[in-house]
Every structure is written in C-alpha cells, then in structure tokens.
C-alpha cells in the first residue's frame, strides 16, 4: 500500500511539473510570437512581456494546485505561509540571511571558478537589463520578479511538490524538488545558472523543512531577485 501511495504521489508531482513546464513553454511561445509581430525594438515590450509571463505562470500554478492537487488554493497558501507558534523569528531571519548569503556566494564562486579556469563559455550571458523596466515602471518589474515570482515558485516547488513527494523522505524530497526547480530554469541552457539554481533549490528545501513553512523561502528568493534588480539598475 505504501509503495502504491509513493508511486501515485510521485506521479502527480511529476505530472504537475510537466504541466507547469508545458504551460510555460506555450505562454512564452505565444508572447514570443507577439513580440515578433510588434517588433523586438519596441521600447518596454520585453519587460512588459516578462511581467505578463510571470503573472501568467503564477495563475498556472494556482490552476495546477486546484486541478491536479485538488486543494483549496487560499487555504493551502495560508497553511503554507503560517509559522508555528514556537518559531523563533530571530532564528528564522538568521536562516534567511544565511541562506541568501550562501546561495549568492555559491553562484559567485561558480562564475569566478569558470573565469579562473578559462572556461568563459560557462559564464552566464543573460542580460537582465533587457527584462527590467526603466524609470517609474521599474515598480512593475519589482512586483513581478521580487514578489509574484518568489511567492508562486516557492508555493509550487517547495510546498506543493514537496508534499507530493512526501513518501520519499526529506532528503530525497529536497534533492528532487531542487532538481526540478533547476530544470525549470534551464531555458537558456546556461550550465552555471542550472547548477547554482539547483544549489539554491537545495538550500530553500532545507529551510522549508526546517521551519515547516514557505515564508522564509519566499524571503530568500525575493531577496535574491531584488538584489539582481538592484545590481542591474546600478550597472546600467
């Protein structure tokens, strides 16, 4: 019976991941087609597409949780963001800060190592400035990338998927969800991006199980994305 439950839970988790990936591909393809129609040089169009796609994927996450997970979305989210009565907030913030620093350190170390080894082809070439609005509209980019994305992705990968892989045990759940999380960010086929995302996913998975809440994970994820936005703005 346990084996059957394990198979069914894993199957549902994998199916949910495939649905999110497929939906994301379709959404990006449609938006890409619209981009070609309007013209790639249209000012603000790519950042606008980024905002729309993040909101679209967040909606897709909700649909998957409701449709495949058969869960009441609002109740599920409330349960997942709640912190236990015995949780030390200072301890949690320590883990948030530590997780943020560690994930940034690992990513930076990977890029530095690639540069020192002369493997420049491994260094990410993603231009984040292309997907972020300039001027006052940057607020939309901050909302989508530093709020919508962290909440939707952590709810899906750390909470929903982890519960689907419950029968595997904590370590296997952390590794598997981190691997799927990394593959979901493999669109540019950037080796260091995939590897660092896996490490970040592992850190987030550990923090999630440490506090049995997705709140500190959202904070780490949001901190990372906000830092990227700030650095991009400063350098440009």
Buried (B, 14 or more C-beta within 10 A) or exposed (E): EEEEEBEEBBEBBBEBBEBBBEBBEEBBEBBEEEBEEEEEEEEEBBBBBBBBBBBBBBBBBBBBBEEBBEBEBEEBBEEBBEBEEEBEEEEBEEBBEEBBEBBBEBBEEBBEEBEEEEEEEBBBEEEBBEBBBEEEBBEBBBBBBBBBBBBBBBBBBBBBBBBBBBBBEBEEBBBBBBBBBBBBBBBEEBBBBBBBBBBBBBBBBBBBBBBEBBBBBBBBBBBBBBEBBEEBBEEE
